[in-house]
Amino acid sequence: MRVIAGTARRLLLMTPAGTNTRPTTDRIKETLFNMLQPHLAGRDFLDLFAGSGGIGIEALSRGARYACFADSSRDAIECIKTNLTHTHLADRATVYPMDAMAAIARMHNEKRKFDIVFLDPPYGKGLELQALAAMRRCGVLAEDATVIVETSADSDPEALAAAGYRIERIKDYKTNRHVFLTPESGQSSEGTEEI
């Protein structure tokens, strides 16, 4: 796995050992960032269920202002830190060694807001729905935020919208899909509630 474009272009990235993470392939990552590129410059990026951190690192390499990474796996956290150091991007990143819900609560307490969020949780456990609801309740999304959820190809995108989002786009691949969401207006976004 490598950084595809930007300041860290062509640098190889480590991936956590084992089968607990599913690194996004370079081809899918390139497709994703071709869509995101016009919206990255100067934006704050959140990589939840970050694994190797490859998505957030790609965002930083391509011009995102700052990125936060969260993962509950110790191996993943060490991998993210190593990759950030290797790509010389650690000074524009914060790494949260905790599960997504705890990380969202911490970010709420730190008054962080994100313009672009990428979620790639384990499939079939409903973790994306929990995270989407928590981000709305805690107000960690900027007003015009884009949230991309990676799901299995047979998932129901409408279930994601039920958490208070509008589906803007769906990009299907062979075995998975990216669902692009924006927060619906008129719902909690002030961050006054705790998880």
ROLO-365235 format. One record per residue (C-alpha): residue in three letters; x, y negated, z. Coordinates in Angstrom, 1 decimal, decimal comma. Layout:
> r;xx;yy;zz
> ALA;X;Y;Z;
...
This chain:
> r;xx;yy;zz
> MET;0,0;0,0;0,0;
> ARG;1,3;-3,5;-0,9;
> VAL;0,4;-7,1;-0,8;
> ILE;-0,9;-7,9;-4,3;
> ALA;-0,5;-11,6;-4,7;
> GLY;0,6;-14,8;-3,0;
> THR;3,6;-15,6;-0,8;
> ALA;4,1;-12,0;0,3;
> ARG;3,5;-10,5;-3,1;
> ARG;4,8;-7,0;-3,7;
> LEU;5,9;-6,4;-0,1;
> LEU;5,0;-2,9;1,1;
> LEU;2,8;-2,5;4,1;
> MET;2,7;0,3;6,7;
> THR;-0,5;2,2;7,4;
> PRO;-1,4;3,9;10,6;
> ALA;-0,6;7,6;10,8;
> GLY;-3,5;10,1;10,7;
> THR;-6,9;10,0;9,2;
> ASN;-8,7;7,6;11,5;
> THR;-8,3;4,7;9,1;
> ARG;-9,2;4,4;5,4;
> PRO;-6,8;1,9;3,9;
> THR;-8,5;-0,1;1,1;
> THR;-6,9;0,9;-2,2;
> ASP;-4,8;-1,7;-4,1;
> ARG;-7,3;-1,5;-7,0;
> ILE;-10,3;-2,2;-4,7;
> LYS;-8,4;-4,9;-2,8;
> GLU;-7,5;-6,6;-6,0;
> THR;-11,1;-6,6;-7,2;
> LEU;-12,2;-8,0;-3,8;
> PHE;-9,7;-10,8;-3,8;
> ASN;-10,4;-11,8;-7,4;
> MET;-13,9;-12,6;-6,1;
> LEU;-12,6;-14,3;-2,9;
> GLN;-9,7;-16,2;-4,3;
> PRO;-11,5;-19,5;-5,1;
> HIS;-12,7;-19,7;-1,5;
> LEU;-9,6;-18,8;0,5;
> ALA;-7,5;-21,9;0,6;
> GLY;-7,4;-23,5;4,1;
> ARG;-10,0;-21,1;5,4;
> ASP;-10,0;-19,0;8,6;
> PHE;-10,3;-15,2;8,1;
> LEU;-11,4;-12,4;10,4;
> ASP;-10,3;-8,8;9,7;
> LEU;-12,5;-6,6;12,1;
> PHE;-11,7;-2,9;12,3;
> ALA;-8,5;-4,0;10,7;
> GLY;-6,5;-0,8;10,5;
> SER;-3,2;-1,7;8,9;
> GLY;-4,3;-5,4;8,6;
> GLY;-3,9;-5,2;4,8;
> ILE;-7,0;-7,2;4,0;
> GLY;-6,3;-10,1;6,4;
> ILE;-2,6;-10,1;5,4;
> GLU;-3,7;-10,4;1,7;
> ALA;-5,9;-13,3;2,7;
> LEU;-3,0;-15,1;4,4;
> SER;-0,7;-14,4;1,5;
> ARG;-3,2;-16,0;-0,9;
> GLY;-3,7;-19,2;1,1;
> ALA;-6,0;-18,6;4,1;
> ARG;-5,1;-21,0;6,9;
> TYR;-5,3;-18,5;9,7;
> ALA;-6,4;-14,9;10,3;
> CYS;-7,4;-12,9;13,3;
> PHE;-7,2;-9,1;13,4;
> ALA;-9,0;-6,7;15,8;
> ASP;-8,7;-2,9;16,2;
> SER;-9,1;-0,6;19,1;
> SER;-6,3;1,8;18,0;
> ARG;-2,9;1,3;19,5;
> ASP;-1,3;2,7;16,4;
> ALA;-3,2;0,3;14,2;
> ILE;-2,3;-2,7;16,4;
> GLU;1,4;-1,8;16,2;
> CYS;1,1;-1,4;12,4;
> ILE;-0,6;-4,8;12,1;
> LYS;2,1;-6,5;14,1;
> THR;4,8;-4,8;12,1;
> ASN;3,2;-5,8;8,8;
> LEU;2,7;-9,4;9,9;
> THR;6,4;-9,7;10,9;
> HIS;7,5;-8,0;7,6;
> THR;5,4;-10,4;5,5;
> HIS;6,5;-13,5;7,6;
> LEU;2,9;-14,3;8,3;
> ALA;2,8;-13,7;12,1;
> ASP;2,8;-17,4;12,9;
> ARG;-0,6;-17,8;11,3;
> ALA;-2,3;-14,8;13,0;
> THR;-3,7;-13,6;16,2;
> VAL;-4,1;-9,8;16,9;
> TYR;-6,7;-8,5;19,3;
> PRO;-5,9;-5,1;20,7;
> MET;-9,5;-4,2;21,5;
> ASP;-12,8;-3,0;19,9;
> ALA;-14,8;-5,3;17,7;
> MET;-17,4;-6,2;20,3;
> ALA;-14,8;-7,2;22,9;
> ALA;-12,9;-9,1;20,3;
> ILE;-16,0;-11,0;19,2;
> ALA;-16,7;-11,9;22,8;
> ARG;-13,0;-13,1;23,3;
> MET;-13,2;-15,2;20,1;
> HIS;-16,5;-16,7;21,3;
> ASN;-14,7;-17,7;24,6;
> GLU;-11,9;-19,2;22,6;
> LYS;-14,4;-21,1;20,4;
> ARG;-13,1;-19,6;17,2;
> LYS;-15,2;-19,9;14,0;
> PHE;-14,5;-18,0;10,8;
> ASP;-15,2;-18,8;7,2;
> ILE;-14,7;-15,3;5,8;
> VAL;-15,1;-12,0;7,7;
> PHE;-14,2;-8,5;6,5;
> LEU;-15,6;-5,5;8,3;
> ASP;-14,5;-2,0;7,5;
> PRO;-15,8;0,2;10,4;
> PRO;-16,0;4,0;10,5;
> TYR;-18,9;5,0;8,3;
> GLY;-22,2;6,3;9,7;
> LYS;-21,8;5,0;13,3;
> GLY;-23,8;1,8;13,0;
> LEU;-20,8;-0,3;14,2;
> GLU;-21,2;-2,8;11,4;
> LEU;-24,8;-3,6;12,6;
> GLN;-23,6;-4,1;16,1;
> ALA;-20,8;-6,4;14,9;
> LEU;-23,0;-8,4;12,6;
> ALA;-25,6;-9,0;15,4;
> ALA;-22,8;-10,0;17,9;
> MET;-21,2;-12,5;15,5;
> ARG;-24,6;-14,2;15,1;
> ARG;-25,3;-14,3;18,8;
> CYS;-21,9;-15,5;19,7;
> GLY;-21,6;-18,2;17,0;
> VAL;-18,2;-17,2;15,6;
> LEU;-19,3;-17,8;12,0;
> ALA;-18,9;-21,1;10,3;
> GLU;-22,1;-22,5;8,8;
> ASP;-21,3;-21,4;5,3;
> ALA;-19,5;-18,2;6,2;
> THR;-19,2;-15,2;3,9;
> VAL;-19,2;-11,7;5,5;
> ILE;-18,1;-8,7;3,5;
> VAL;-19,0;-5,3;4,8;
> GLU;-17,4;-2,1;3,4;
> THR;-19,8;0,8;3,6;
> SER;-20,2;4,2;2,1;
> ALA;-21,7;4,3;-1,4;
> ASP;-25,0;5,8;-0,1;
> SER;-25,6;3,2;2,6;
> ASP;-28,7;1,0;2,7;
> PRO;-27,6;-2,6;2,2;
> GLU;-31,0;-3,9;3,4;
> ALA;-30,2;-2,7;6,9;
> LEU;-27,3;-5,2;7,0;
> ALA;-29,6;-8,0;6,1;
> ALA;-31,9;-7,1;9,0;
> ALA;-29,2;-8,4;11,4;
> GLY;-29,9;-12,0;10,3;
> TYR;-28,1;-12,2;7,0;
> ARG;-28,9;-12,7;3,3;
> ILE;-27,4;-10,4;0,7;
> GLU;-25,5;-12,4;-1,9;
> ARG;-23,8;-9,7;-3,8;
> ILE;-23,1;-6,0;-3,9;
> LYS;-20,0;-4,5;-5,5;
> ASP;-20,2;-0,7;-6,0;
> TYR;-17,1;1,5;-6,3;
> LYS;-17,0;5,3;-6,7;
> THR;-17,2;6,2;-3,1;
> ASN;-18,0;3,0;-1,3;
> ARG;-19,3;-0,5;-1,7;
> HIS;-18,8;-4,1;-0,6;
> VAL;-21,8;-6,0;0,5;
> PHE;-21,4;-9,8;0,6;
> LEU;-23,6;-11,5;3,2;
> THR;-24,2;-15,1;4,4;
> PRO;-25,9;-15,9;7,7;
> GLU;-29,6;-16,8;7,5;
> SER;-30,4;-20,3;8,7;
> GLY;-32,6;-20,9;11,7;
> GLN;-31,1;-18,2;13,9;
> SER;-28,7;-18,4;16,8;
> SER;-25,4;-19,8;15,7;
> GLU;-24,4;-22,0;18,6;
> GLY;-22,6;-19,3;20,5;
> THR;-24,6;-19,8;23,7;
> GLU;-25,3;-16,2;24,3;
> GLU;-22,9;-13,5;25,5;
> ILE;-22,7;-10,0;24,1;
